[in-house]
Amino acid sequence: MKLVRYGEPGKERPALLDDAGVLRELSSIVDDIEAQVLSPGGLARLAALDPQTLPQIDGQPRYGAPLARVGKMICVGMNYAEHAAETNAPVPTEPVLFMKATSAIVGANDDVIIPRGSEKTDWEVELGVVIGSMARSVAPEQALAHVAGYLVVNDLSERAFQFEHGGQWVKGKSCDTFGPIGPYLVTADEVPDPQDLHLWLEVNGHRYQHGHTRTMIFGVAALVSYISRFMTLLPGDVISTGTPSGVGLGQKPPVYLRAGDVIELGIDGLGRQRQRVRAHAEDGHAR
């Protein structure tokens, strides 16, 4: 299934995208796409529905973030060897973890706002993993059973905030709009192998990132297992699994986002995103 939340920001409603690409209303079935719905039982209930019996949603509504009330967003740094090399970082021997504030999360096609004082806003296409059942110290062999589904993440980063303000990555990762996810959540049954997905990103039509999840240093099962040793993973948590090479920081010379730029990115079977970049005005509003 492809699960969607559509409508104006703050007023999103649950839906699913049927096999013909028609958006179908789920509000009579569930209140929202959240933890309870992501459980194995909740997903089985939705899978048993006949989409043809659900109301059709006409037009082209905005797609919001496909998850409501994300509990935590855990990100993995330097999980592709070529990305580590382009940023002059050592290849990690254990996963590098950091958090992204959930207030950064927006819809897949919402505008990206360059924060006040930023000169180094960067892009990162990543595979997102959505947890469906509680995972605490799980073995790698059982890890994927705790995954509800997958989605596209743009893990936007402000590199000066990340590296030049005390060394705390979360500051460079958590600005408002720095977490576009979606456009939909694809349930795990439609992704037979999360290590067999092509991912890409373009800025203004130029392809900067062109990678494959098979080249991850730590695969999805290993990451879920590893992270669950240090914190309990709960339904609705999101793991962003790292980015391949081709980020702006890695260009020679570096290239960073500017107002008016257009970012497009996608992953096989998980859809694509498109964001317009806007500047942050001095009055606190985007322009």
C-alpha positions as CSV (number, residue, x, y, z in Angstrom):
1,M,0.0,0.0,0.0
2,K,0.9,3.6,-0.5
3,L,-0.4,5.7,2.5
4,V,-0.9,9.4,2.1
5,R,-1.9,12.4,4.2
6,Y,-3.4,15.2,2.0
7,G,-4.7,18.7,2.4
8,E,-3.6,22.0,3.8
9,P,-0.8,22.1,6.4
10,G,-2.2,21.2,9.8
11,K,-5.4,19.9,8.3
12,E,-4.2,16.7,6.5
13,R,-6.5,13.8,6.1
14,P,-5.6,10.1,5.7
15,A,-5.8,8.4,2.3
16,L,-4.3,5.7,0.2
17,L,-3.1,5.6,-3.4
18,D,-4.7,2.6,-5.2
19,D,-3.0,0.5,-7.9
20,A,-4.3,2.8,-10.6
21,G,-2.8,5.9,-9.0
22,V,-6.2,7.1,-7.7
23,L,-6.3,8.8,-4.3
24,R,-8.8,7.2,-1.9
25,E,-10.2,8.7,1.3
26,L,-9.5,6.8,4.5
27,S,-11.1,9.2,7.0
28,S,-14.0,6.8,7.7
29,I,-11.6,4.0,8.5
30,V,-8.8,5.7,10.5
31,D,-8.4,9.1,12.1
32,D,-4.9,9.6,10.8
33,I,-1.7,7.8,9.7
34,E,-0.1,7.3,13.0
35,A,1.4,4.7,15.4
36,Q,-1.7,2.6,15.9
37,V,-2.3,2.4,12.1
38,L,1.3,1.3,11.5
39,S,1.1,-1.8,13.7
40,P,0.9,-5.1,11.9
41,G,-2.7,-5.4,12.8
42,G,-3.5,-1.8,11.7
43,L,-1.8,-2.3,8.3
44,A,-3.5,-5.7,7.9
45,R,-6.9,-4.0,8.4
46,L,-6.1,-1.5,5.7
47,A,-4.8,-4.1,3.4
48,A,-8.0,-6.0,3.6
49,L,-10.0,-3.1,2.3
50,D,-11.3,-2.9,-1.3
51,P,-10.0,0.5,-2.5
52,Q,-12.8,0.7,-5.0
53,T,-15.2,1.1,-2.1
54,L,-13.4,4.1,-0.8
55,P,-14.4,7.7,-1.9
56,Q,-12.2,9.0,-4.7
57,I,-10.4,12.3,-4.1
58,D,-10.4,14.5,-7.2
59,G,-8.0,17.2,-8.3
60,Q,-4.3,17.5,-7.2
61,P,-4.3,18.1,-3.5
62,R,-1.2,18.9,-1.5
63,Y,0.5,15.8,0.0
64,G,1.6,16.4,3.5
65,A,4.1,14.3,5.5
66,P,2.6,10.8,5.3
67,L,3.0,10.3,9.0
68,A,1.3,12.2,11.8
69,R,3.1,12.8,15.1
70,V,6.5,11.3,14.3
71,G,7.9,10.3,17.7
72,K,11.6,10.7,16.8
73,M,13.7,11.0,13.7
74,I,17.0,9.3,13.9
75,C,19.5,9.9,11.2
76,V,22.6,8.0,10.2
77,G,25.7,9.8,9.1
78,M,28.4,8.7,6.7
79,N,26.6,5.5,5.8
80,Y,28.0,5.4,2.2
81,A,31.8,5.2,1.9
82,E,32.0,7.6,-1.1
83,H,30.0,10.2,0.9
84,A,32.5,9.9,3.8
85,A,35.3,10.3,1.4
86,E,33.9,13.4,-0.3
87,T,33.5,15.1,3.1
88,N,36.9,14.1,4.3
89,A,35.5,11.9,7.0
90,P,36.7,8.4,8.0
91,V,34.6,5.4,7.1
92,P,32.8,4.5,10.3
93,T,33.2,1.2,12.0
94,E,29.9,1.6,13.8
95,P,26.8,3.6,12.7
96,V,27.1,7.4,13.3
97,L,23.8,8.5,14.8
98,F,22.2,11.9,15.3
99,M,18.7,13.3,15.7
100,K,16.7,15.7,13.5
101,A,14.0,17.7,15.3
102,T,10.5,16.5,14.2
103,S,9.5,20.2,13.8
104,A,11.7,20.1,10.6
105,I,9.3,17.6,9.0
106,V,7.2,18.9,6.0
107,G,5.5,17.4,3.0
108,A,7.4,16.1,0.0
109,N,6.7,19.1,-2.2
110,D,6.6,21.9,0.3
111,D,9.0,24.8,0.0
112,V,12.4,24.6,1.6
113,I,13.3,27.7,3.6
114,I,16.9,28.8,3.9
115,P,17.3,29.7,7.5
116,R,18.4,33.2,8.6
117,G,22.2,33.5,8.5
118,S,22.7,30.5,6.3
119,E,25.3,30.4,3.6
120,K,25.7,26.6,3.3
121,T,22.3,24.9,3.0
122,D,22.8,21.5,1.4
123,W,20.8,18.5,0.2
124,E,20.8,14.8,0.9
125,V,18.5,12.2,-0.6
126,E,18.0,9.3,1.8
127,L,15.9,6.1,2.3
128,G,13.6,6.5,5.3
129,V,12.6,3.6,7.4
130,V,9.3,3.8,9.4
131,I,9.0,1.6,12.5
132,G,5.7,-0.3,12.9
133,S,6.2,-2.2,16.1
134,M,8.3,-1.6,19.2
135,A,11.9,-2.7,18.8
136,R,14.2,-3.1,21.8
137,S,17.6,-4.8,21.4
138,V,16.3,-6.8,18.4
139,A,18.6,-9.1,16.5
140,P,19.4,-8.2,12.8
141,E,17.5,-11.3,11.7
142,Q,14.3,-10.1,13.3
143,A,14.8,-6.4,12.6
144,L,12.9,-6.0,9.4
145,A,9.8,-7.5,11.0
146,H,9.6,-4.2,13.0
147,V,9.5,-2.1,9.9
148,A,6.1,-0.8,8.7
149,G,7.4,0.7,5.5
150,Y,9.7,3.1,3.6
151,L,9.7,6.6,2.2
152,V,11.9,9.2,0.6
153,V,13.7,11.7,2.9
154,N,15.6,14.9,1.9
155,D,17.9,15.3,4.9
156,L,18.6,19.0,4.4
157,S,21.6,20.3,6.2
158,E,23.2,23.7,7.0
159,R,26.9,22.9,6.9
160,A,28.1,25.9,8.9
161,F,25.6,25.3,11.6
162,Q,26.5,21.6,11.6
163,F,30.3,21.9,11.7
164,E,31.3,25.4,12.7
165,H,29.1,26.0,15.8
166,G,30.3,23.6,18.4
167,G,30.3,20.4,16.5
168,Q,26.7,19.4,17.2
169,W,25.1,18.1,14.0
170,V,21.6,18.4,15.2
171,K,21.9,22.2,14.9
172,G,22.6,21.9,11.2
173,K,19.9,19.4,10.6
174,S,16.8,20.7,12.4
175,C,15.9,24.0,10.8
176,D,12.3,24.4,9.8
177,T,11.5,22.6,6.5
178,F,14.7,20.6,6.7
179,G,12.9,17.3,6.7
180,P,10.7,16.7,3.7
181,I,9.3,13.1,3.8
182,G,7.1,11.2,1.4
183,P,5.1,11.8,-0.8
184,Y,3.8,8.5,0.6
185,L,4.6,5.7,2.9
186,V,5.1,2.5,1.0
187,T,4.4,-0.5,3.2
188,A,7.2,-3.1,3.7
189,D,5.4,-5.8,1.7
190,E,5.9,-3.7,-1.5
191,V,9.7,-3.4,-0.8
192,P,11.1,-6.9,-1.0
193,D,14.6,-5.8,-0.5
194,P,15.5,-2.3,0.9
195,Q,19.1,-2.9,-0.2
196,D,18.0,-3.0,-3.8
197,L,16.8,0.6,-4.4
198,H,18.2,3.3,-6.7
199,L,18.1,6.9,-5.3
200,W,18.9,10.2,-7.0
201,L,18.7,14.0,-6.5
202,E,18.9,16.9,-8.9
203,V,19.1,20.7,-8.4
204,N,17.9,22.9,-11.2
205,G,17.9,19.8,-13.5
206,H,21.5,18.9,-12.8
207,R,21.9,15.4,-11.3
208,Y,24.2,15.6,-8.3
209,Q,23.4,12.3,-6.5
210,H,23.0,8.9,-8.2
211,G,23.4,6.0,-5.7
212,H,22.1,2.6,-4.7
213,T,21.2,1.3,-1.3
214,R,23.2,-1.9,-1.9
215,T,26.3,0.3,-1.2
216,M,25.3,1.2,2.3
217,I,28.0,0.5,4.9
218,F,25.3,-0.6,7.3
219,G,22.0,-2.0,5.8
220,V,18.5,-1.4,7.1
221,A,18.3,-4.6,9.2
222,A,21.7,-3.8,10.8
223,L,20.7,-0.2,11.5
224,V,17.3,-1.1,13.1
225,S,19.1,-3.7,15.3
226,Y,22.0,-1.4,16.3
227,I,19.8,1.6,17.1
228,S,17.4,-0.5,19.2
229,R,20.3,-1.3,21.5
230,F,20.6,2.3,22.5
231,M,17.0,3.4,22.4
232,T,13.6,1.8,22.1
233,L,12.2,2.3,18.7
234,L,8.4,2.9,18.7
235,P,5.7,2.8,16.0
236,G,5.9,6.0,14.0
237,D,9.6,6.6,14.5
238,V,11.6,7.3,11.4
239,I,15.2,6.3,10.6
240,S,16.9,8.2,7.8
241,T,19.6,5.9,6.6
242,G,22.3,8.1,5.2
243,T,23.1,9.7,1.8
244,P,25.3,8.6,-1.1
245,S,27.9,10.9,-2.6
246,G,27.1,14.0,-4.5
247,V,26.1,16.5,-1.8
248,G,26.8,20.2,-2.2
249,L,29.6,20.1,0.4
250,G,31.4,17.5,-1.7
251,Q,31.5,19.5,-4.9
252,K,34.8,21.2,-5.9
253,P,34.2,24.0,-5.2
254,P,31.2,23.4,-2.9
255,V,27.7,24.3,-4.2
256,Y,25.0,25.3,-1.8
257,L,21.3,26.1,-2.2
258,R,20.0,29.5,-3.1
259,A,16.6,31.1,-3.2
260,G,14.9,30.1,-6.5
261,D,16.6,26.7,-6.8
262,V,14.4,23.7,-7.4
263,I,15.3,20.3,-5.8
264,E,14.0,17.1,-7.3
265,L,14.7,13.6,-5.8
266,G,13.4,10.1,-5.7
267,I,13.8,6.5,-4.9
268,D,12.7,3.4,-6.9
269,G,9.1,2.6,-6.0
270,L,8.9,5.2,-3.3
271,G,8.0,8.2,-5.3
272,R,9.7,11.6,-5.9
273,Q,9.8,15.0,-4.3
274,R,10.1,18.5,-5.7
275,Q,10.9,21.5,-3.5
276,R,11.3,25.2,-4.3
277,V,13.9,26.9,-2.2
278,R,13.0,30.2,-0.6
279,A,14.9,32.8,1.4
280,H,14.1,33.6,5.0
281,A,12.9,37.2,5.4
282,E,14.1,39.4,8.3
283,D,10.5,39.6,9.6
284,G,10.5,35.9,10.3
285,H,8.4,34.9,7.3
286,A,9.6,33.2,4.2
287,R,9.6,35.1,0.9
